[in-house]
Amino acid sequence: MTAASSGHRRKIPYLGGEYGASTSVNPDGVDITRNGVLRSLAHLGVLNTLKRFTMPLAKKTRLIEPGGHDYYMHAPETDLFELATRLGDEIKNGQLCGTAHFTGNPERKGVPTYFRRDGVVDCKRHYGRFESGDCVAHQAPDI
């Protein structure tokens, strides 16, 4: 039913992943995907050289680990959440995560949500609408 399982049944190597986040196509995601595929193919010996391709130098690998409850940010109420960070952003304790807005009552002031730990944003909700208690962002500390 999927390309991965079809390839597996036929003993064909298959690579897959989540590229660029947010279930959308954007320039950052396209660059990440293109560069990652080219580097993977070169590493596997499928491409003999990367000289034909222009790409930034690979960044140093960063090791992070899932944090506990304090690293998960949850929506304070139900409605619309505006994130103030991007994936990979370095976060400090007390930094703004985002603001809950209330479309049913535009006169109501937004409710800000603040990160409670230092870390890097490794996951974010890509839907604007949310229910109270939904996870809107996650950060992780370095190992």
C-alpha positions as CSV (number, residue, x, y, z in Angstrom):
1,M,0.0,0.0,0.0
2,T,3.0,2.3,0.3
3,A,6.1,2.8,-1.7
4,A,8.3,1.7,1.2
5,S,6.4,-1.6,1.7
6,S,6.3,-2.3,-2.0
7,G,10.1,-1.7,-2.3
8,H,10.7,-3.9,0.8
9,R,8.7,-6.8,-0.7
10,R,10.8,-6.6,-3.9
11,K,14.1,-6.2,-1.9
12,I,14.6,-2.7,-3.4
13,P,16.3,-0.2,-1.1
14,Y,13.9,2.7,-0.2
15,L,14.6,6.0,1.5
16,G,11.8,8.1,2.9
17,G,11.3,10.8,5.4
18,E,9.6,14.0,6.4
19,Y,11.1,16.9,4.5
20,G,10.7,20.5,5.4
21,A,7.9,20.1,7.9
22,S,4.4,21.6,7.9
23,T,3.1,19.4,5.1
24,S,3.8,22.2,2.7
25,V,6.4,23.0,0.0
26,N,8.6,25.9,0.9
27,P,12.1,27.0,-0.2
28,D,13.8,25.8,3.0
29,G,12.2,22.4,2.8
30,V,13.1,22.0,-0.9
31,D,16.8,22.9,-0.1
32,I,17.0,20.5,2.8
33,T,15.5,17.7,0.8
34,R,17.6,18.3,-2.3
35,N,20.9,18.5,-0.3
36,G,20.0,15.5,1.8
37,V,19.2,13.3,-1.2
38,L,22.4,14.3,-3.0
39,R,24.5,13.7,0.1
40,S,22.8,10.3,0.7
41,L,23.3,9.2,-2.9
42,A,27.0,10.3,-2.8
43,H,27.5,8.4,0.5
44,L,25.9,5.3,-1.0
45,G,28.2,5.5,-4.0
46,V,25.3,6.2,-6.5
47,L,26.8,9.6,-7.3
48,N,30.6,9.6,-7.8
49,T,31.0,13.3,-7.1
50,L,29.2,16.3,-5.7
51,K,31.2,18.7,-7.7
52,R,28.4,19.1,-10.2
53,F,26.0,20.2,-7.6
54,T,26.0,23.4,-5.6
55,M,25.1,23.1,-2.0
56,P,26.1,24.5,1.3
57,L,28.6,22.6,3.5
58,A,27.0,20.1,5.8
59,K,26.5,21.4,9.3
60,K,27.9,19.6,12.3
61,T,25.6,16.9,13.7
62,R,23.8,18.0,16.8
63,L,22.6,15.4,19.3
64,I,19.5,16.2,21.2
65,E,17.2,14.1,23.4
66,P,13.5,14.3,24.2
67,G,12.9,16.4,27.2
68,G,10.3,15.8,29.9
69,H,7.0,17.6,30.4
70,D,8.6,21.0,30.7
71,Y,9.8,20.8,27.1
72,Y,6.2,20.5,25.7
73,M,4.2,23.6,25.1
74,H,0.4,23.2,25.2
75,A,-2.4,25.5,23.9
76,P,-3.9,27.4,26.8
77,E,-7.4,27.6,25.2
78,T,-9.3,26.5,22.1
79,D,-9.1,28.6,18.9
80,L,-6.1,29.8,16.8
81,F,-2.4,29.7,17.8
82,E,0.3,31.8,16.2
83,L,3.8,30.3,16.7
84,A,6.6,32.8,17.3
85,T,9.4,30.3,16.5
86,R,10.6,28.0,13.7
87,L,12.0,24.5,13.7
88,G,15.7,24.6,14.8
89,D,15.4,27.9,16.7
90,E,17.5,28.1,19.9
91,I,15.2,28.9,22.7
92,K,15.8,30.3,26.2
93,N,13.6,29.9,29.2
94,G,10.9,32.6,29.2
95,Q,11.0,33.2,25.5
96,L,7.7,33.6,23.6
97,C,6.4,30.3,22.1
98,G,3.4,31.9,20.5
99,T,0.0,33.5,21.1
100,A,-3.5,32.1,21.3
101,H,-6.0,34.3,19.4
102,F,-9.7,34.2,19.7
103,T,-11.5,34.5,16.3
104,G,-14.9,34.4,17.9
105,N,-14.1,37.4,20.0
106,P,-11.6,39.7,18.1
107,E,-11.7,42.3,20.9
108,R,-10.3,39.7,23.4
109,K,-6.5,40.1,23.9
110,G,-4.3,37.2,22.8
111,V,-2.9,34.9,25.4
112,P,0.9,34.4,25.1
113,T,2.6,31.1,25.9
114,Y,6.3,31.1,27.0
115,F,8.9,28.3,26.9
116,R,9.9,27.0,30.3
117,R,13.3,25.5,29.4
118,D,16.4,26.2,27.2
119,G,16.6,24.0,24.1
120,V,16.0,23.8,20.4
121,V,12.6,23.6,18.7
122,D,12.4,20.1,17.3
123,C,8.7,19.9,16.7
124,K,5.9,22.3,16.0
125,R,2.2,22.1,15.3
126,H,1.5,23.1,11.7
127,Y,-2.3,23.6,12.0
128,G,-3.3,27.0,13.2
129,R,-6.5,25.7,14.9
130,F,-6.2,23.9,18.1
131,E,-8.0,22.6,21.1
132,S,-7.1,23.5,24.7
133,G,-4.2,21.2,25.8
134,D,-3.0,20.4,22.3
135,C,0.8,20.3,22.0
136,V,1.8,23.4,19.9
137,A,5.6,23.0,20.1
138,H,8.3,20.8,21.6
139,Q,11.9,21.6,22.3
140,A,14.8,19.3,23.2
141,P,18.0,19.8,25.1
142,D,21.4,18.9,23.8
143,I,22.8,15.5,25.0
